[in-house]
Amino acid sequence: MGRLDVDEARERSSEETAVACEISRAAAELFLASDSLDLHIESFSFQRTFGYDLRQRHRLGWNRALLFGQADLPRLLELGLRGALFSLTANPWLSAAQNLTNFPGLYERLRDTLERGGRAQFVTTASGYRSARKAGKLAAFLAIQGATLLGASGYPDVARKLPLISVGLLHLTRTHLGSPSTPRWLRAQSDALGLSPRAFELMEDLLRERVFVDLAHLHPRGFWDAVRNTSREQPLIVTHSGVSGVYPHWRNLDDDMLRAIADRGGVVGLIYHSYYLGDRLLSGKLDTLVQHFVHAGKVIGRDKLALGSDWDGLICTPRDMKTCLDLPKLVEKLSRAHFSDSEIQGILGGNFLRALERLRGS
């Protein structure tokens, strides 16, 4: 297909998917029959900053989908993805007050981008997801990355008016809430910095509002602060990460962290960034991502795993799964790694929907 906009996008058939992805017809049919949801799509950041048009279907381009150009709305519809958490990211160069002022406008831009023309719909519950799917629409969930987008104190009234379901406390910079995960050579100055009292207050507010606390990007000290200071009634999630049991890395979760998320009834979305998975940036392999699924599944069970691509989050995807259109290849790879059809369907989306129902009801 060429450069199509959203209105012209058409879902591929199982036969077309099998041919395009060079997988079996059975794997293609399983993918299209499943609830498929991605826990972290970053593409709006490129639209917001560089004018990347999410309503246009993009080719691989000169960069071969390295760092960006991995997803857009036409390709997500062509793929047959059923839902996704679309991330709004706090601007680290602005104050918390400025970020909060910008938050409603950012959401309106994202909502217009996705919902104009009726091909996608923002939802907040599992039943909302099912209604959107029945109507043939992509179910969009609103998430934020970097809670300074909510301002400096508590959960603001403006957030209650928006379909927000997930808040990542930190992103790449230290804020009034705490410190992000950092390379070990930088930890000497930050190891004593866990989460602040304001972070604990915000987490209490998020529990009352039935909004997920996302622990992606947290410094290990802050991660464990969050675990110790939230009720077991609050499912904790990590939307996008690798696992240190396969590849030790400052950005990845160790086995104890995985267990902590599972014990809270949450899910872990596995990221597609080759550098975190253990491959060289320009030669990442889908098989390596599968190793992370295998290891995490052994530690916490395959029913606690999910997709957390981080598409367009300045990541280097496996070179045999460059863009969202290649996602069905993961189904075949997981099947060859002896994941059952029901386990694969859980990873594709069913596991997250269960966690969502636990948090917000059906």
Stockholm file with secondary structure:
# STOCKHOLM 1.0

chainA/1-362         MGRLDVDEARERSSEETAVACEISRAAAELFLASDSLDLHIESFSFQRTFGYDLRQRHRLGWNRALLFGQADLPRLLELGLRGALFSLTANPWLSAAQNLTNFPGLYERLRDTLERGGRAQFVTTASGYRSARKAGKLAAFLAIQGATLLGASGYPDVARKLPLISVGLLHLTRTHLGSPSTPRWLRAQSDALGLSPRAFELMEDLLRERVFVDLAHLHPRGFWDAVRNTSREQPLIVTHSGVSGVYPHWRNLDDDMLRAIADRGGVVGLIYHSYYLGDRLLSGKLDTLVQHFVHAGKVIGRDKLALGSDWDGLICTPRDMKTCLDLPKLVEKLSRAHFSDSEIQGILGGNFLRALERLRGS
#=GR chainA/1-362 SS CCSCBGGGCCCCCHHHHHHHHTCCHHHHHHHHHSCCEEEEECHHHHHHHHCCCTTBCCCCTTTTTSBSCSCCHHHHHHHTCCEEEEEEECCTTSCHHHHHHHHHHHHHHHHHHHHTTSSEEECCSHHHHHHHHHTTCEEEEEEEESGGGGCSSSCCHHHHTTTEEEEESCCSSCBTTBCBCCCGGGGGGTTTCCCCHHHHHHHHHHHHHTCEEECTTBCHHHHHHHHHTSCTTSCEEEEEECBTTTSCCTTSBCHHHHHHHHHTTCCEEECCCHHHHTSCTTSCCHHHHHHHHHHHHHHHCGGGEEECCCBTSSBCCCTTSCSGGGTHHHHHHHHHTTCCHHHHHIIIIIHHHHHHHHHHCC
#=GC SS_cons         CCSCBGGGCCCCCHHHHHHHHTCCHHHHHHHHHSCCEEEEECHHHHHHHHCCCTTBCCCCTTTTTSBSCSCCHHHHHHHTCCEEEEEEECCTTSCHHHHHHHHHHHHHHHHHHHHTTSSEEECCSHHHHHHHHHTTCEEEEEEEESGGGGCSSSCCHHHHTTTEEEEESCCSSCBTTBCBCCCGGGGGGTTTCCCCHHHHHHHHHHHHHTCEEECTTBCHHHHHHHHHTSCTTSCEEEEEECBTTTSCCTTSBCHHHHHHHHHTTCCEEECCCHHHHTSCTTSCCHHHHHHHHHHHHHHHCGGGEEECCCBTSSBCCCTTSCSGGGTHHHHHHHHHTTCCHHHHHIIIIIHHHHHHHHHHCC
//
